[in-house]
């Protein structure tokens, strides 16, 4: 069981999984790339993000190469806990993974082409509105911490309600 079984096989997840499986050692970018089976450029582009998020650190420097390891902090411990918790969760299934996924695909059903998409996606700049007909509603909802419906105000942060 690995993090990529839960979150997918992204470069960042592959790096985390590899380092989590080898916690006693440090690795340079080339070693990580070769062991994981991805390009060194991919490793090089992800390491700063993983370092920024407190997941990986430079543990030592030899000649001109940095050697990396997972940080021993609560974030990394929680990631590893998730891996073990998911493994325990999956162990409770009676059937194998392929059978279960096949059954779940039947439950989800085929793609339907008659679904209506009423979701709102925030634009890059808040001055641009995607649904001009609903622009006043959108501004009210995004600027106010209250939910307004039929002249009633519901304060989402408190338990009190007010009616107009």
Secondary structure per residue as TSV (DSSP state, phi and psi in degrees):
chain	resnum	aa	ss	phi	psi
A	1	X	-	360.0	135.1
A	2	X	-	-141.5	165.4
A	3	X	H	-59.9	-34.4
A	4	X	H	-68.2	-19.4
A	5	X	H	-68.9	-23.6
A	6	X	H	-96.8	-48.7
A	7	X	H	-100.5	-5.1
A	8	X	-	99.4	172.4
A	9	X	S	-99.4	58.9
A	10	X	-	-81.6	163.5
A	11	X	H	-59.3	-46.9
A	12	X	H	-60.2	-44.6
A	13	X	H	-66.8	-38.3
A	14	X	H	-63.4	-40.5
A	15	X	H	-64.7	-46.0
A	16	X	H	-60.3	-46.6
A	17	X	H	-58.8	-45.5
A	18	X	H	-61.4	-47.8
A	19	X	H	-68.2	-32.2
A	20	X	H	-68.8	-32.5
A	21	X	H	-77.5	-14.0
A	22	X	T	-132.0	59.8
A	23	X	T	-70.5	-18.8
A	24	X	T	-84.7	-6.6
A	25	X	-	-119.7	158.6
A	26	X	-	-111.5	150.8
A	27	X	B	-136.7	144.0
A	28	X	-	-88.0	175.5
A	29	X	H	-60.6	-40.5
A	30	X	H	-64.9	-43.1
A	31	X	H	-64.2	-42.6
A	32	X	H	-60.9	-47.2
A	33	X	H	-59.5	-47.2
A	34	X	H	-67.0	-41.5
A	35	X	H	-70.4	-34.7
A	36	X	H	-84.0	-28.3
A	37	X	T	89.7	33.7
A	38	X	S	-128.5	170.2
A	39	X	-	-74.6	154.1
A	40	X	H	-64.7	-33.6
A	41	X	H	-63.1	-38.3
A	42	X	H	-64.6	-43.5
A	43	X	H	-61.8	-47.1
A	44	X	H	-60.0	-36.2
A	45	X	H	-77.1	-25.7
A	46	X	H	-90.4	-27.7
A	47	X	H	-56.4	-44.7
A	48	X	H	-59.4	-38.5
A	49	X	H	-65.6	-43.8
A	50	X	H	-66.3	-35.3
A	51	X	H	-69.2	-42.7
A	52	X	H	-59.1	-37.6
A	53	X	T	-85.3	6.7
A	54	X	T	73.4	28.5
A	55	X	S	-104.0	-37.3
A	56	X	E	-125.7	147.5
A	57	X	E	-136.6	158.4
A	58	X	E	-81.0	115.9
A	59	X	E	-90.4	-33.7
A	60	X	E	-157.4	165.9
A	61	X	E	-129.2	125.5
A	62	X	E	-123.4	128.2
A	63	X	T	46.5	-114.9
A	64	X	T	-107.2	14.9
A	65	X	E	-113.4	138.1
A	66	X	E	-88.9	144.4
A	67	X	E	-116.8	130.1
A	68	X	E	-110.0	155.2
A	69	X	E	-154.4	158.2
A	70	X	E	-66.1	143.8
A	71	X	-	-73.8	141.5
A	72	X	-	-90.8	83.5
A	73	X	S	-140.4	179.0
A	74	X	H	-66.2	-34.5
A	75	X	H	-60.8	-50.6
A	76	X	H	-66.6	-41.2
A	77	X	H	-59.5	-40.0
A	78	X	H	-67.1	-38.7
A	79	X	H	-60.1	-43.9
A	80	X	H	-68.1	-37.5
A	81	X	H	-60.9	-40.1
A	82	X	H	-60.9	-41.7
A	83	X	H	-60.3	-48.3
A	84	X	H	-66.9	-42.0
A	85	X	H	-62.0	-41.4
A	86	X	H	-66.0	-39.0
A	87	X	H	-60.1	-43.0
A	88	X	H	-66.0	-39.8
A	89	X	H	-60.5	-47.1
A	90	X	H	-67.9	-29.0
A	91	X	H	-66.9	-16.8
A	92	X	T	-80.0	-13.6
A	93	X	-	-69.3	142.4
A	94	X	S	-86.6	-34.0
A	95	X	S	-93.1	169.4
A	96	X	-	-77.8	165.9
A	97	X	H	-58.9	-44.7
A	98	X	H	-60.8	-42.4
A	99	X	H	-64.8	-45.3
A	100	X	H	-64.2	-46.2
A	101	X	H	-62.1	-41.3
A	102	X	H	-60.8	-44.2
A	103	X	H	-64.6	-39.3
A	104	X	H	-68.3	-33.7
A	105	X	H	-63.5	-35.8
A	106	X	H	-67.1	-39.0
A	107	X	H	-65.4	-44.6
A	108	X	H	-64.5	-38.7
A	109	X	-	84.1	176.3
A	110	X	S	-75.5	169.2
A	111	X	-	-69.9	128.3
A	112	X	-	-102.7	139.8
A	113	X	S	-99.8	6.0
A	114	X	-	-106.4	8.2
A	115	X	-	-69.3	145.0
A	116	X	-	-101.9	133.9
A	117	X	-	-100.9	103.5
A	118	X	-	-107.2	18.5
A	119	X	-	-79.9	158.3
A	120	X	-	-112.6	128.6
A	121	X	-	-111.5	126.9
A	122	X	-	-68.0	133.5
A	123	X	-	-74.1	170.1
A	124	X	S	-60.9	-38.1
A	125	X	S	-116.9	137.7
A	126	X	T	-69.8	-15.3
A	127	X	T	-75.8	-18.7
A	128	X	S	-92.2	129.1
A	129	X	-	-111.2	137.3
A	130	X	S	-79.7	-39.0
A	131	X	-	-111.4	87.6
A	132	X	G	-58.7	-32.8
A	133	X	G	-65.4	-26.8
A	134	X	G	-105.3	15.8
A	135	X	H	-57.3	-41.7
A	136	X	H	-66.8	-41.0
A	137	X	H	-60.3	-44.7
A	138	X	H	-62.5	-44.3
A	139	X	H	-63.3	-43.5
A	140	X	H	-60.5	-45.6
A	141	X	H	-68.1	-41.7
A	142	X	H	-77.1	-24.9
A	143	X	H	-94.8	-16.3
A	144	X	-	-110.7	141.1
A	145	X	S	-82.4	9.9
A	146	X	E	-110.3	149.1
A	147	X	E	-97.4	125.5
A	148	X	E	-109.7	130.6
A	149	X	E	-154.4	123.3
A	150	X	T	51.2	48.0
A	151	X	T	61.3	20.3
A	152	X	E	-109.0	142.2
A	153	X	E	-111.1	132.5
A	154	X	E	-118.3	115.9
A	155	X	E	-79.0	114.4
A	156	X	T	-73.4	-17.8
A	157	X	T	-90.8	-14.3
A	158	X	S	-129.6	173.6
A	159	X	S	-93.9	-5.2
A	160	X	-	-83.4	150.2
A	161	X	E	-127.8	153.5
A	162	X	E	-130.8	144.9
A	163	X	E	-122.0	141.0
A	164	X	-	-92.2	360.0
